[in-house]
Amino acid sequence: QVQLVESGGGLVQAGGSLRLSCAASGRILSLNAMGWYRQAPGKQRELVATMHSGGYTQYADSVKGRFTISRDNAKNTVYLQMNSLKPEDTAVYYCYLRSIAIQADYWGQGTQVTVSS
């Protein structure tokens, strides 16, 4: 089993920055992807950013140029640096880990990000 613990959410004014962290523990296979989804009230959960263990990254169009995903494989930790935040970035952000070899997904408990205008 894999456990994910997120930190770093909070309240920030528009134009500000936040950094989310997510530490994974447990039985983590080397071939994996880690990243972030978000879900705003009344909306579907959407992919924000993902990073493969080999370094490949993918971002939602709405965050390109503002958010940066990175990871420390030695610590099994993924980060999301969020700059130039907008009110529409307000959502619960969920960390996830996909174990590619066994096609298993694991999720964190979610952390609230609120951007005030």
C-alpha positions in Angstrom: 0.0 0.0 0.0 1.1 3.6 -0.6 0.3 6.6 1.5 0.4 10.2 0.3 0.6 13.2 2.7 0.1 16.7 1.2 1.0 20.0 2.7 1.3 23.7 1.7 -2.2 24.8 0.8 -3.8 27.9 2.2 -5.2 31.3 1.4 -3.4 33.8 -0.8 -4.2 36.9 -2.7 -4.4 36.9 -6.5 -0.9 37.2 -8.0 0.7 35.5 -5.0 2.4 32.1 -4.8 2.1 28.9 -2.9 4.1 25.7 -2.9 2.5 22.3 -2.4 4.4 19.2 -1.3 3.4 15.6 -1.3 5.4 12.8 0.3 4.8 9.2 -0.6 5.5 6.3 1.6 5.0 2.5 1.5 5.5 0.1 -1.4 6.5 2.4 -4.2 7.6 0.9 -7.5 10.3 2.7 -9.4 8.3 3.2 -12.6 5.6 5.7 -11.6 4.1 9.1 -12.2 3.3 11.6 -9.5 1.3 14.8 -9.8 -1.6 16.9 -8.9 -5.3 17.1 -9.7 -7.7 19.7 -8.5 -11.4 20.0 -8.0 -13.3 23.2 -7.7 -16.9 23.3 -6.3 -19.4 22.0 -8.8 -16.7 21.0 -11.3 -15.0 17.8 -12.2 -11.6 16.8 -11.0 -9.0 17.9 -13.5 -5.3 17.2 -14.1 -3.0 20.1 -13.1 0.4 18.7 -13.6 2.2 15.3 -13.7 5.8 14.2 -13.7 7.0 10.7 -14.7 9.8 9.1 -12.7 11.9 9.5 -15.9 11.4 13.3 -16.0 8.5 13.7 -18.5 6.1 16.5 -17.4 2.6 17.5 -18.5 0.6 20.5 -17.5 -2.9 21.7 -18.0 -3.1 24.6 -20.5 -4.6 26.8 -17.8 -1.4 26.6 -15.6 1.3 26.5 -18.2 3.9 29.2 -17.5 2.6 29.8 -13.9 3.0 26.4 -12.2 6.1 24.2 -12.0 6.1 20.6 -11.0 9.2 18.9 -9.6 10.1 15.8 -7.6 12.8 14.4 -5.4 12.9 10.7 -6.3 15.1 9.9 -3.3 12.5 11.3 -1.0 9.5 10.1 -3.0 8.2 13.7 -2.9 6.6 15.8 -5.5 6.2 19.6 -5.4 4.0 22.1 -7.1 5.2 25.7 -7.2 2.3 27.9 -8.1 3.0 31.5 -9.1 0.7 34.3 -10.4 -2.2 32.6 -8.7 -5.7 33.5 -9.9 -9.1 33.2 -8.2 -10.0 30.5 -10.7 -7.1 28.4 -9.3 -9.2 28.0 -6.1 -9.8 24.3 -5.5 -9.0 21.3 -3.5 -5.7 20.0 -4.8 -5.1 16.2 -4.7 -1.7 14.6 -4.9 -1.6 11.3 -6.8 0.8 8.5 -7.6 0.3 6.1 -10.4 2.3 2.9 -10.2 2.6 2.2 -13.9 3.6 -1.5 -13.8 0.5 -2.5 -11.9 -1.8 0.3 -13.1 -2.7 1.3 -9.6 -3.5 4.9 -8.5 -3.1 6.3 -5.0 -4.5 9.6 -3.7 -3.8 12.0 -1.0 -6.5 13.5 1.2 -6.5 16.9 -0.6 -5.4 20.3 0.4 -7.4 23.5 0.0 -6.0 26.4 -2.1 -8.0 29.6 -2.0 -7.1 32.6 -4.1 -8.8 35.8 -3.2 -9.4 38.6 -5.7 
